[in-house]
Amino acid sequence: MYMKRLLYIASALWLLLTVSCVKEEPVSVEFAQQSYNFVVGDTLDMLSVLTVKNSSEKPVFESSNDSVAFFKGDILIAKAAGQCIITATVEGVNAHCDVMVSNVLADSI
């Protein structure tokens, strides 16, 4: 009887240690590019340029300067010429990219 109990306890401890040692991959958030150029009035669905690994949570987007570019849901809208930094946050993990908004495309000058 004593050996049977000891075997159950040892099995339970082994199972507990095995389950608790399984490593979960960390959440990662990454933009496809480090910077984006827009013309006033351009829009971009930021979910299309963001890669989130090991999380099913929806990212929260934020602009450092809403007068240059702001969000309507997940859509970034270029409002006025200038620069800002876009931040995407998922489960406390952040990714950043630079945004430059101009009045006209440089190629069209």
VMD Tcl script that builds the backbone (N, CA, C; Angstrom):
set m [mol new atoms 327]
animate dup $m
set s [atomselect $m all]
$s set {name element resname resid chain x y z} {
  {N N MET 1 A 0.815 -1.183 0.000}
  {CA C MET 1 A 0.000 0.000 0.000}
  {C C MET 1 A 0.866 1.258 0.000}
  {N N TYR 2 A 1.942 1.228 0.812}
  {CA C TYR 2 A 2.838 2.360 0.895}
  {C C TYR 2 A 3.509 2.624 -0.452}
  {N N MET 3 A 3.928 1.575 -1.125}
  {CA C MET 3 A 4.593 1.715 -2.432}
  {C C MET 3 A 3.628 2.251 -3.486}
  {N N LYS 4 A 2.377 1.850 -3.387}
  {CA C LYS 4 A 1.371 2.297 -4.339}
  {C C LYS 4 A 1.150 3.810 -4.189}
  {N N ARG 5 A 1.060 4.289 -2.945}
  {CA C ARG 5 A 0.896 5.721 -2.692}
  {C C ARG 5 A 2.119 6.501 -3.170}
  {N N LEU 6 A 3.283 5.961 -2.879}
  {CA C LEU 6 A 4.521 6.594 -3.297}
  {C C LEU 6 A 4.593 6.693 -4.823}
  {N N LEU 7 A 4.156 5.668 -5.510}
  {CA C LEU 7 A 4.130 5.667 -6.970}
  {C C LEU 7 A 3.153 6.719 -7.496}
  {N N TYR 8 A 1.980 6.863 -6.887}
  {CA C TYR 8 A 1.000 7.887 -7.279}
  {C C TYR 8 A 1.563 9.296 -7.066}
  {N N ILE 9 A 2.201 9.503 -5.932}
  {CA C ILE 9 A 2.770 10.813 -5.631}
  {C C ILE 9 A 3.886 11.148 -6.619}
  {N N ALA 10 A 4.750 10.194 -6.882}
  {CA C ALA 10 A 5.843 10.410 -7.825}
  {C C ALA 10 A 5.298 10.697 -9.226}
  {N N SER 11 A 4.271 9.987 -9.643}
  {CA C SER 11 A 3.660 10.210 -10.957}
  {C C SER 11 A 3.028 11.595 -11.034}
  {N N ALA 12 A 2.355 12.006 -9.975}
  {CA C ALA 12 A 1.725 13.330 -9.946}
  {C C ALA 12 A 2.783 14.424 -10.008}
  {N N LEU 13 A 3.861 14.268 -9.266}
  {CA C LEU 13 A 4.941 15.256 -9.308}
  {C C LEU 13 A 5.583 15.320 -10.689}
  {N N TRP 14 A 5.822 14.185 -11.291}
  {CA C TRP 14 A 6.407 14.149 -12.636}
  {C C TRP 14 A 5.495 14.859 -13.630}
  {N N LEU 15 A 4.190 14.595 -13.560}
  {CA C LEU 15 A 3.229 15.237 -14.455}
  {C C LEU 15 A 3.196 16.745 -14.234}
  {N N LEU 16 A 3.202 17.164 -12.982}
  {CA C LEU 16 A 3.193 18.588 -12.656}
  {C C LEU 16 A 4.444 19.284 -13.181}
  {N N LEU 17 A 5.589 18.690 -12.996}
  {CA C LEU 17 A 6.842 19.274 -13.491}
  {C C LEU 17 A 6.883 19.309 -15.012}
  {N N THR 18 A 6.392 18.278 -15.656}
  {CA C THR 18 A 6.386 18.224 -17.114}
  {C C THR 18 A 5.496 19.316 -17.694}
  {N N VAL 19 A 4.323 19.489 -17.156}
  {CA C VAL 19 A 3.380 20.485 -17.655}
  {C C VAL 19 A 3.881 21.891 -17.372}
  {N N SER 20 A 4.440 22.128 -16.199}
  {CA C SER 20 A 4.880 23.475 -15.840}
  {C C SER 20 A 6.153 23.891 -16.562}
  {N N CYS 21 A 6.905 22.969 -17.114}
  {CA C CYS 21 A 8.141 23.298 -17.811}
  {C C CYS 21 A 7.948 23.567 -19.297}
  {N N VAL 22 A 6.744 23.434 -19.800}
  {CA C VAL 22 A 6.496 23.705 -21.214}
  {C C VAL 22 A 6.641 25.202 -21.429}
  {N N LYS 23 A 7.560 25.580 -22.318}
  {CA C LYS 23 A 7.803 26.988 -22.575}
  {C C LYS 23 A 6.823 27.509 -23.607}
  {N N GLU 24 A 6.215 28.631 -23.281}
  {CA C GLU 24 A 5.363 29.302 -24.248}
  {C C GLU 24 A 6.228 30.292 -25.007}
  {N N GLU 25 A 6.007 30.376 -26.315}
  {CA C GLU 25 A 6.740 31.333 -27.121}
  {C C GLU 25 A 6.277 32.736 -26.766}
  {N N PRO 26 A 7.198 33.687 -26.703}
  {CA C PRO 26 A 6.802 35.049 -26.363}
  {C C PRO 26 A 6.029 35.712 -27.510}
  {N N VAL 27 A 5.213 36.672 -27.154}
  {CA C VAL 27 A 4.467 37.444 -28.141}
  {C C VAL 27 A 5.454 38.342 -28.886}
  {N N SER 28 A 5.305 38.425 -30.198}
  {CA C SER 28 A 6.127 39.364 -30.963}
  {C C SER 28 A 5.231 40.172 -31.894}
  {N N VAL 29 A 5.586 41.438 -32.053}
  {CA C VAL 29 A 4.830 42.381 -32.875}
  {C C VAL 29 A 5.833 43.095 -33.762}
  {N N GLU 30 A 5.546 43.134 -35.071}
  {CA C GLU 30 A 6.520 43.710 -35.994}
  {C C GLU 30 A 5.836 44.311 -37.212}
  {N N PHE 31 A 6.244 45.522 -37.587}
  {CA C PHE 31 A 5.771 46.139 -38.819}
  {C C PHE 31 A 6.589 45.610 -39.991}
  {N N ALA 32 A 6.001 45.570 -41.168}
  {CA C ALA 32 A 6.692 45.088 -42.368}
  {C C ALA 32 A 7.862 46.001 -42.732}
  {N N GLN 33 A 7.739 47.303 -42.458}
  {CA C GLN 33 A 8.796 48.274 -42.742}
  {C C GLN 33 A 9.008 49.144 -41.513}
  {N N GLN 34 A 10.165 49.792 -41.450}
  {CA C GLN 34 A 10.450 50.687 -40.331}
  {C C GLN 34 A 9.848 52.067 -40.551}
  {N N SER 35 A 9.554 52.415 -41.818}
  {CA C SER 35 A 8.969 53.727 -42.084}
  {C C SER 35 A 8.042 53.651 -43.292}
  {N N TYR 36 A 7.080 54.578 -43.309}
  {CA C TYR 36 A 6.088 54.655 -44.386}
  {C C TYR 36 A 5.934 56.109 -44.803}
  {N N ASN 37 A 5.754 56.323 -46.111}
  {CA C ASN 37 A 5.531 57.659 -46.660}
  {C C ASN 37 A 4.122 57.733 -47.211}
  {N N PHE 38 A 3.433 58.820 -46.869}
  {CA C PHE 38 A 2.060 59.032 -47.305}
  {C C PHE 38 A 1.906 60.425 -47.887}
  {N N VAL 39 A 0.847 60.589 -48.644}
  {CA C VAL 39 A 0.397 61.897 -49.100}
  {C C VAL 39 A -0.872 62.190 -48.306}
  {N N VAL 40 A -1.092 63.477 -48.001}
  {CA C VAL 40 A -2.291 63.863 -47.263}
  {C C VAL 40 A -3.517 63.227 -47.916}
  {N N GLY 41 A -4.328 62.569 -47.101}
  {CA C GLY 41 A -5.529 61.903 -47.593}
  {C C GLY 41 A -5.373 60.407 -47.788}
  {N N ASP 42 A -4.127 59.913 -47.846}
  {CA C ASP 42 A -3.897 58.471 -47.981}
  {C C ASP 42 A -4.387 57.735 -46.736}
  {N N THR 43 A -4.744 56.468 -46.927}
  {CA C THR 43 A -5.136 55.613 -45.811}
  {C C THR 43 A -4.422 54.278 -45.937}
  {N N LEU 44 A -4.295 53.587 -44.817}
  {CA C LEU 44 A -3.678 52.261 -44.814}
  {C C LEU 44 A -4.262 51.450 -43.672}
  {N N ASP 45 A -4.707 50.230 -43.998}
  {CA C ASP 45 A -5.142 49.295 -42.959}
  {C C ASP 45 A -3.877 48.741 -42.302}
  {N N MET 46 A -3.599 49.175 -41.092}
  {CA C MET 46 A -2.352 48.816 -40.427}
  {C C MET 46 A -2.253 47.318 -40.123}
  {N N LEU 47 A -3.373 46.624 -40.054}
  {CA C LEU 47 A -3.321 45.181 -39.846}
  {C C LEU 47 A -2.646 44.481 -41.022}
  {N N SER 48 A -2.683 45.101 -42.206}
  {CA C SER 48 A -2.078 44.481 -43.384}
  {C C SER 48 A -0.553 44.573 -43.382}
  {N N VAL 49 A 0.026 45.441 -42.557}
  {CA C VAL 49 A 1.480 45.596 -42.509}
  {C C VAL 49 A 2.056 45.211 -41.144}
  {N N LEU 50 A 1.246 44.588 -40.310}
  {CA C LEU 50 A 1.675 44.200 -38.975}
  {C C LEU 50 A 1.640 42.690 -38.842}
  {N N THR 51 A 2.709 42.142 -38.276}
  {CA C THR 51 A 2.774 40.711 -37.997}
  {C C THR 51 A 2.767 40.512 -36.490}
  {N N VAL 52 A 1.809 39.729 -36.020}
  {CA C VAL 52 A 1.710 39.411 -34.590}
  {C C VAL 52 A 1.864 37.898 -34.459}
  {N N LYS 53 A 2.805 37.483 -33.631}
  {CA C LYS 53 A 3.027 36.057 -33.409}
  {C C LYS 53 A 2.724 35.699 -31.967}
  {N N ASN 54 A 2.129 34.539 -31.789}
  {CA C ASN 54 A 1.850 33.945 -30.479}
  {C C ASN 54 A 0.832 34.727 -29.659}
  {N N SER 55 A -0.110 35.345 -30.347}
  {CA C SER 55 A -1.214 36.014 -29.659}
  {C C SER 55 A -2.392 36.117 -30.615}
  {N N SER 56 A -3.572 35.968 -30.066}
  {CA C SER 56 A -4.777 36.155 -30.867}
  {C C SER 56 A -5.458 37.483 -30.540}
  {N N GLU 57 A -4.829 38.259 -29.642}
  {CA C GLU 57 A -5.400 39.550 -29.272}
  {C C GLU 57 A -5.243 40.558 -30.407}
  {N N LYS 58 A -6.207 41.459 -30.501}
  {CA C LYS 58 A -6.180 42.508 -31.509}
  {C C LYS 58 A -5.221 43.612 -31.066}
  {N N PRO 59 A -4.365 44.100 -31.981}
  {CA C PRO 59 A -3.444 45.170 -31.602}
  {C C PRO 59 A -4.169 46.487 -31.355}
  {N N VAL 60 A -3.561 47.303 -30.503}
  {CA C VAL 60 A -4.038 48.659 -30.260}
  {C C VAL 60 A -3.037 49.595 -30.923}
  {N N PHE 61 A -3.543 50.463 -31.816}
  {CA C PHE 61 A -2.680 51.388 -32.544}
  {C C PHE 61 A -2.766 52.777 -31.942}
  {N N GLU 62 A -1.628 53.495 -32.001}
  {CA C GLU 62 A -1.585 54.856 -31.483}
  {C C GLU 62 A -0.618 55.682 -32.326}
  {N N SER 63 A -0.999 56.928 -32.580}
  {CA C SER 63 A -0.152 57.876 -33.303}
  {C C SER 63 A 0.436 58.860 -32.301}
  {N N SER 64 A 1.706 59.209 -32.488}
  {CA C SER 64 A 2.338 60.182 -31.591}
  {C C SER 64 A 1.873 61.603 -31.894}
  {N N ASN 65 A 1.252 61.810 -33.057}
  {CA C ASN 65 A 0.787 63.145 -33.434}
  {C C ASN 65 A -0.480 63.008 -34.281}
  {N N ASP 66 A -1.638 63.076 -33.637}
  {CA C ASP 66 A -2.907 62.906 -34.345}
  {C C ASP 66 A -3.189 64.007 -35.360}
  {N N SER 67 A -2.481 65.124 -35.281}
  {CA C SER 67 A -2.697 66.175 -36.282}
  {C C SER 67 A -2.008 65.830 -37.603}
  {N N VAL 68 A -1.068 64.889 -37.588}
  {CA C VAL 68 A -0.386 64.436 -38.811}
  {C C VAL 68 A -1.067 63.181 -39.351}
  {N N ALA 69 A -1.277 62.192 -38.508}
  {CA C ALA 69 A -1.921 60.935 -38.901}
  {C C ALA 69 A -2.681 60.399 -37.694}
  {N N PHE 70 A -3.884 59.927 -37.932}
  {CA C PHE 70 A -4.710 59.429 -36.833}
  {C C PHE 70 A -5.369 58.124 -37.243}
  {N N PHE 71 A -5.974 57.462 -36.272}
  {CA C PHE 71 A -6.605 56.172 -36.519}
  {C C PHE 71 A -8.111 56.265 -36.437}
  {N N LYS 72 A -8.733 55.564 -37.345}
  {CA C LYS 72 A -10.174 55.296 -37.295}
  {C C LYS 72 A -10.253 53.773 -37.301}
  {N N GLY 73 A -10.364 53.193 -36.111}
  {CA C GLY 73 A -10.258 51.735 -35.985}
  {C C GLY 73 A -8.817 51.326 -36.238}
  {N N ASP 74 A -8.615 50.429 -37.201}
  {CA C ASP 74 A -7.264 49.976 -37.564}
  {C C ASP 74 A -6.722 50.717 -38.785}
  {N N ILE 75 A -7.473 51.668 -39.303}
  {CA C ILE 75 A -7.095 52.400 -40.510}
  {C C ILE 75 A -6.346 53.672 -40.128}
  {N N LEU 76 A -5.129 53.824 -40.661}
  {CA C LEU 76 A -4.357 55.040 -40.469}
  {C C LEU 76 A -4.745 56.026 -41.562}
  {N N ILE 77 A -5.026 57.270 -41.187}
  {CA C ILE 77 A -5.415 58.306 -42.134}
  {C C ILE 77 A -4.396 59.436 -42.045}
  {N N ALA 78 A -3.759 59.732 -43.190}
  {CA C ALA 78 A -2.792 60.828 -43.267}
  {C C ALA 78 A -3.562 62.139 -43.344}
  {N N LYS 79 A -3.372 63.003 -42.358}
  {CA C LYS 79 A -4.186 64.215 -42.240}
  {C C LYS 79 A -3.462 65.478 -42.708}
  {N N ALA 80 A -2.187 65.630 -42.345}
  {CA C ALA 80 A -1.451 66.848 -42.680}
  {C C ALA 80 A 0.038 66.528 -42.803}
  {N N ALA 81 A 0.756 67.375 -43.513}
  {CA C ALA 81 A 2.194 67.172 -43.696}
  {C C ALA 81 A 2.902 67.181 -42.339}
  {N N GLY 82 A 3.839 66.265 -42.177}
  {CA C GLY 82 A 4.612 66.172 -40.947}
  {C C GLY 82 A 5.071 64.756 -40.691}
  {N N GLN 83 A 5.556 64.529 -39.483}
  {CA C GLN 83 A 6.053 63.214 -39.086}
  {C C GLN 83 A 5.389 62.767 -37.794}
  {N N CYS 84 A 5.280 61.461 -37.630}
  {CA C CYS 84 A 4.810 60.901 -36.363}
  {C C CYS 84 A 5.321 59.474 -36.234}
  {N N ILE 85 A 5.156 58.939 -35.067}
  {CA C ILE 85 A 5.534 57.553 -34.788}
  {C C ILE 85 A 4.260 56.780 -34.491}
  {N N ILE 86 A 4.124 55.644 -35.139}
  {CA C ILE 86 A 2.977 54.767 -34.917}
  {C C ILE 86 A 3.421 53.637 -33.997}
  {N N THR 87 A 2.602 53.352 -33.001}
  {CA C THR 87 A 2.884 52.269 -32.064}
  {C C THR 87 A 1.749 51.254 -32.115}
  {N N ALA 88 A 2.116 49.992 -32.217}
  {CA C ALA 88 A 1.157 48.890 -32.130}
  {C C ALA 88 A 1.492 48.106 -30.869}
  {N N THR 89 A 0.479 47.856 -30.048}
  {CA C THR 89 A 0.693 47.150 -28.785}
  {C C THR 89 A -0.205 45.923 -28.710}
  {N N VAL 90 A 0.412 44.780 -28.383}
  {CA C VAL 90 A -0.312 43.527 -28.177}
  {C C VAL 90 A 0.237 42.892 -26.915}
  {N N GLU 91 A -0.630 42.688 -25.933}
  {CA C GLU 91 A -0.250 42.062 -24.661}
  {C C GLU 91 A 0.981 42.715 -24.049}
  {N N GLY 92 A 1.066 44.039 -24.118}
  {CA C GLY 92 A 2.180 44.771 -23.526}
  {C C GLY 92 A 3.442 44.810 -24.365}
  {N N VAL 93 A 3.437 44.169 -25.527}
  {CA C VAL 93 A 4.592 44.176 -26.429}
  {C C VAL 93 A 4.337 45.220 -27.515}
  {N N ASN 94 A 5.330 46.094 -27.749}
  {CA C ASN 94 A 5.167 47.195 -28.695}
  {C C ASN 94 A 6.022 47.029 -29.939}
  {N N ALA 95 A 5.527 47.612 -31.032}
  {CA C ALA 95 A 6.311 47.783 -32.258}
  {C C ALA 95 A 6.093 49.214 -32.701}
  {N N HIS 96 A 7.121 49.805 -33.312}
  {CA C HIS 96 A 7.040 51.199 -33.739}
  {C C HIS 96 A 7.444 51.311 -35.202}
  {N N CYS 97 A 6.859 52.306 -35.872}
  {CA C CYS 97 A 7.320 52.663 -37.213}
  {C C CYS 97 A 7.152 54.169 -37.383}
  {N N ASP 98 A 7.975 54.742 -38.240}
  {CA C ASP 98 A 7.918 56.169 -38.532}
  {C C ASP 98 A 6.978 56.402 -39.703}
  {N N VAL 99 A 6.251 57.501 -39.643}
  {CA C VAL 99 A 5.349 57.885 -40.733}
  {C C VAL 99 A 5.686 59.314 -41.145}
  {N N MET 100 A 5.870 59.502 -42.439}
  {CA C MET 100 A 6.118 60.822 -43.010}
  {C C MET 100 A 4.954 61.126 -43.947}
  {N N VAL 101 A 4.287 62.240 -43.707}
  {CA C VAL 101 A 3.170 62.653 -44.549}
  {C C VAL 101 A 3.575 63.937 -45.262}
  {N N SER 102 A 3.380 63.947 -46.589}
  {CA C SER 102 A 3.686 65.147 -47.371}
  {C C SER 102 A 2.434 65.591 -48.140}
  {N N ASN 103 A 2.489 66.807 -48.649}
  {CA C ASN 103 A 1.354 67.337 -49.408}
  {C C ASN 103 A 1.248 66.740 -50.808}
  {N N VAL 104 A 2.406 66.403 -51.412}
  {CA C VAL 104 A 2.435 65.795 -52.757}
  {C C VAL 104 A 3.509 64.711 -52.770}
  {N N LEU 105 A 3.370 63.780 -53.695}
  {CA C LEU 105 A 4.387 62.750 -53.864}
  {C C LEU 105 A 5.655 63.361 -54.407}
  {N N ALA 106 A 6.807 62.982 -53.879}
  {CA C ALA 106 A 8.076 63.509 -54.339}
  {C C ALA 106 A 8.334 63.137 -55.793}
  {N N ASP 107 A 7.839 61.962 -56.243}
  {CA C ASP 107 A 8.057 61.517 -57.629}
  {C C ASP 107 A 7.294 62.375 -58.636}
  {N N SER 108 A 6.240 63.069 -58.200}
  {CA C SER 108 A 5.408 63.803 -59.157}
  {C C SER 108 A 5.888 65.221 -59.374}
  {N N ILE 109 A 6.948 65.634 -58.695}
  {CA C ILE 109 A 7.463 67.004 -58.854}
  {C C ILE 109 A 8.400 67.070 -60.038}
}
mol reanalyze $m
mol bondsrecalc $m
mol representation Tube
mol addrep $m
